[in-house]
Amino acid sequence: MSLHRVRTLIVALALTICAGVLLPPVAAGASTGFEPRVTHLNGIALGDSYSAGVGAGTSTGGCGRTDQSWAEKAFRSNAYMARSLYLPGDFTQAACGGATISSVTATQLSSITKAHDVATITVGGNDIGFAPRVVACMVGTCPPKSLGIQLESGSWFELRSKLTELYIQIRSRMAQWGHLYVMTYPVFFGVDTQTCAGFTTAEQAAANAMVTKLDDVIVNAVADANRRLGGFFELVHIVDWRPNPALRIRNGYTVPVGAPGSGTKFDTFVDRDFGVCNTKGNVPTVSAATWHPTAQGYFRAAGRFFTALRFNQPPAIA
């Protein structure tokens, strides 16, 4: 059980005890004036194309936004929200395809207000040039840099620091007890023994290892942000799009000879259930045509977000 969950249970128990000890008995049928009520949450989606819903549905505007994004799917669903004693309030879609950490800071943070109880974000993929690496492998033989896990500029630690600062800035603009939900990126491939969508096994392994490394940095940045923010409750949460952590392959990818950092080992995942070319016949999370999530992929991510929201967002009492 997480420390956050333990704290929540302790506070709930304390409130229950206090209510039983301090409040006088109420006559049958009388109103206490303290009944739980279903409240509305106001939300905002920030980040890049994976938050904008690119790849599924018809896009509007210049950012590739669709109504299929994982945050919007969960936030606009009465069925989802009501199960956690909430109903959807106002929702703002501020995410934009191609966004980086710096562009989110410059163009999206101004959309956050103190009325926002929930914010969501996926960002970081464009900062490491992930799309060009994938495209380079798709149209021909992967260049050495695409098989390495090193960044072309900066370092993984610098990326972690920038993400941490961004998460803290987002939290500072939200409602006092607003919660930020940070989504990782999905693992692309579902096989590791055969060619898939024009990618060799080595190219698939490199792509999956790169996503795994990026997601690990995001997870660590969330932890750093919570440490920096302090407080009794964590208000920044990770929503992991990857397979079950038990399926992580330790040191599963070795950078090949000729690539930057050759011989270095990295952890990786293979999404055998929902990756591209999975052998179970499932619709992949990511489309091999767009290298963005399918409608089903966004739907699965929405489910994970809702689960995190239901676990972390305390029901309001009026």
GIGI-V194493 format. One record per residue. N is the residue number from 1. SS is DSSP state (@ for helix, = for strand, . for the rest). PHI is phi as a letter, one per 20 degrees, with the letter a starting at -180 (none if undefined). OMEGA is omega in radians with two decimals (NA if undefined). Layout:
{{N	SS	PHI	OMEGA} {N	SS	PHI	OMEGA}}
//
This chain:
{{1	.	none	-3.08} {2	.	f	3.10} {3	@	f	3.12} {4	@	f	-3.13} {5	@	f	3.12} {6	@	f	3.13} {7	@	f	-3.13} {8	@	f	-3.14} {9	@	f	3.13} {10	@	f	-3.14} {11	@	f	3.13} {12	@	f	3.13} {13	@	f	3.14} {14	@	f	3.13} {15	@	f	3.13} {16	@	f	3.14} {17	@	f	3.14} {18	@	f	-3.14} {19	@	f	-3.11} {20	@	f	-3.08} {21	@	e	-2.95} {22	@	e	-3.06} {23	.	e	3.13} {24	.	f	3.11} {25	.	f	-3.11} {26	.	d	-3.14} {27	.	f	-3.14} {28	.	g	3.10} {29	.	n	-3.14} {30	.	e	3.13} {31	.	e	3.09} {32	.	e	-3.05} {33	.	m	-3.06} {34	.	c	-3.14} {35	.	e	3.05} {36	=	f	3.08} {37	.	c	3.06} {38	.	f	-3.11} {39	=	d	-3.12} {40	=	d	3.06} {41	=	d	3.04} {42	=	e	-3.05} {43	=	c	3.07} {44	=	b	3.10} {45	=	d	-3.13} {46	=	c	3.00} {47	=	p	-2.99} {48	.	d	-3.05} {49	@	f	3.13} {50	@	f	3.02} {51	@	e	-3.11} {52	@	e	-3.13} {53	.	n	3.13} {54	.	g	3.09} {55	.	o	-3.14} {56	.	b	3.13} {57	.	n	-3.13} {58	.	e	-3.09} {59	.	e	3.08} {60	=	c	3.12} {61	.	m	-3.06} {62	.	e	-3.08} {63	.	d	-3.14} {64	.	m	-3.09} {65	=	f	3.03} {66	.	c	3.10} {67	.	e	-3.13} {68	.	e	-3.11} {69	.	g	-3.05} {70	@	f	-3.14} {71	@	f	-3.10} {72	@	f	3.12} {73	@	g	-3.11} {74	@	f	-3.00} {75	@	f	-3.11} {76	.	e	-3.11} {77	.	e	3.07} {78	@	f	-3.12} {79	@	f	3.09} {80	@	f	-2.93} {81	@	f	-3.06} {82	@	f	-3.14} {83	.	f	3.10} {84	.	d	-3.13} {85	.	m	3.06} {86	=	c	2.94} {87	=	c	3.14} {88	=	f	3.01} {89	=	d	3.09} {90	=	f	3.12} {91	=	c	3.13} {92	=	d	3.08} {93	=	d	-3.11} {94	.	d	-3.11} {95	.	f	-3.07} {96	.	b	3.10} {97	.	g	3.14} {98	.	n	-3.08} {99	.	f	3.04} {100	.	d	3.12} {101	@	g	-3.10} {102	@	f	-3.12} {103	@	f	3.03} {104	@	f	3.13} {105	@	f	-3.03} {106	@	f	-2.96} {107	@	c	-3.06} {108	.	d	-3.07} {109	@	f	-3.13} {110	@	f	3.13} {111	@	e	-3.13} {112	.	e	3.09} {113	.	c	3.11} {114	.	f	3.10} {115	.	e	-3.08} {116	.	e	3.10} {117	.	e	-3.07} {118	=	c	2.98} {119	=	c	3.10} {120	=	c	-3.14} {121	=	b	2.85} {122	=	c	3.14} {123	.	b	3.13} {124	.	p	-3.10} {125	.	f	3.14} {126	.	f	3.12} {127	.	f	3.14} {128	.	d	3.12} {129	.	m	-3.05} {130	@	f	-3.11} {131	@	g	3.12} {132	@	g	3.11} {133	@	f	-3.13} {134	@	f	-3.13} {135	@	f	3.14} {136	@	f	3.12} {137	@	f	-3.07} {138	@	f	-3.06} {139	@	e	-3.14} {140	.	a	3.10} {141	.	f	-3.13} {142	.	g	3.00} {143	.	f	-3.11} {144	@	g	-3.09} {145	@	f	-3.13} {146	@	f	3.12} {147	@	e	3.07} {148	.	e	-3.12} {149	.	d	3.10} {150	.	f	3.09} {151	.	e	-3.14} {152	.	f	3.07} {153	.	b	-3.10} {154	.	m	-3.11} {155	.	c	3.10} {156	@	f	3.14} {157	@	f	3.10} {158	@	f	3.09} {159	@	f	3.11} {160	@	g	-3.14} {161	@	f	3.14} {162	@	f	3.11} {163	@	f	3.12} {164	@	g	-3.14} {165	@	f	3.14} {166	@	f	-3.13} {167	@	f	3.14} {168	@	f	3.11} {169	@	f	3.13} {170	@	f	-3.12} {171	@	g	-3.07} {172	@	f	-3.10} {173	@	e	-3.05} {174	.	e	3.00} {175	.	g	-3.03} {176	.	g	-3.13} {177	.	d	3.10} {178	.	f	-3.11} {179	=	d	3.08} {180	=	d	3.14} {181	=	d	-3.07} {182	=	d	-3.14} {183	=	e	3.01} {184	.	f	3.10} {185	.	d	-3.14} {186	.	f	3.02} {187	.	f	-2.98} {188	.	f	-2.88} {189	=	d	-3.10} {190	.	d	3.11} {191	.	c	3.08} {192	.	b	-3.09} {193	.	c	-3.10} {194	.	b	3.10} {195	.	f	-3.09} {196	=	b	3.07} {197	.	l	3.12} {198	.	n	-3.14} {199	=	d	3.05} {200	.	f	3.12} {201	@	f	3.13} {202	@	f	3.14} {203	@	f	3.08} {204	@	f	-3.12} {205	@	f	3.13} {206	@	f	-3.14} {207	@	f	3.14} {208	@	f	3.13} {209	@	f	3.11} {210	@	f	3.10} {211	@	f	3.14} {212	@	f	3.13} {213	@	f	3.12} {214	@	g	-3.13} {215	@	f	3.09} {216	@	f	3.11} {217	@	f	3.12} {218	@	f	3.13} {219	@	g	-3.13} {220	@	f	3.12} {221	@	f	3.08} {222	@	f	3.11} {223	@	f	3.12} {224	@	f	-3.12} {225	@	f	3.12} {226	@	f	3.09} {227	@	f	-3.14} {228	@	f	-3.11} {229	@	f	3.14} {230	.	m	3.13} {231	.	n	-3.08} {232	.	f	-3.12} {233	.	d	3.02} {234	.	f	-3.11} {235	.	d	3.05} {236	=	d	-3.01} {237	=	c	3.06} {238	=	e	2.99} {239	=	c	-2.97} {240	.	e	-3.12} {241	.	e	-3.05} {242	.	f	3.09} {243	.	f	3.10} {244	.	g	-3.13} {245	@	g	3.14} {246	@	f	-3.12} {247	@	e	3.08} {248	.	g	3.12} {249	=	d	-3.10} {250	=	f	-3.12} {251	=	l	-3.05} {252	=	f	3.13} {253	=	c	3.07} {254	=	d	-3.14} {255	.	f	-3.05} {256	.	f	3.10} {257	.	f	3.12} {258	.	n	3.11} {259	.	e	3.11} {260	.	g	-3.13} {261	.	m	-3.08} {262	.	g	-3.14} {263	.	n	3.14} {264	.	f	-3.11} {265	=	d	3.13} {266	=	c	3.01} {267	=	f	3.12} {268	=	b	3.01} {269	.	c	2.89} {270	.	c	-3.10} {271	.	e	-3.04} {272	.	f	3.13} {273	.	e	-3.00} {274	.	c	3.08} {275	.	f	3.07} {276	=	f	-3.12} {277	.	m	3.08} {278	.	f	-3.04} {279	.	e	-3.10} {280	.	e	3.11} {281	.	m	3.14} {282	.	e	3.03} {283	.	f	-3.08} {284	.	f	3.04} {285	.	f	-3.10} {286	=	d	3.11} {287	.	e	3.09} {288	.	f	3.12} {289	.	e	-3.07} {290	.	d	-3.02} {291	.	l	2.98} {292	.	c	-3.10} {293	=	f	2.98} {294	.	f	3.08} {295	@	g	3.12} {296	@	f	3.11} {297	@	f	3.10} {298	@	f	3.13} {299	@	f	3.12} {300	@	f	3.12} {301	@	f	3.11} {302	@	f	3.10} {303	@	f	3.13} {304	@	f	3.10} {305	@	f	-3.13} {306	@	f	3.11} {307	@	g	3.12} {308	@	f	3.14} {309	@	f	-3.12} {310	@	f	-3.12} {311	@	f	-2.97} {312	@	d	-3.05} {313	.	e	-3.07} {314	.	f	3.10} {315	.	g	-3.14} {316	.	f	3.07} {317	=	d	-3.14} {318	.	d	NA}}
//
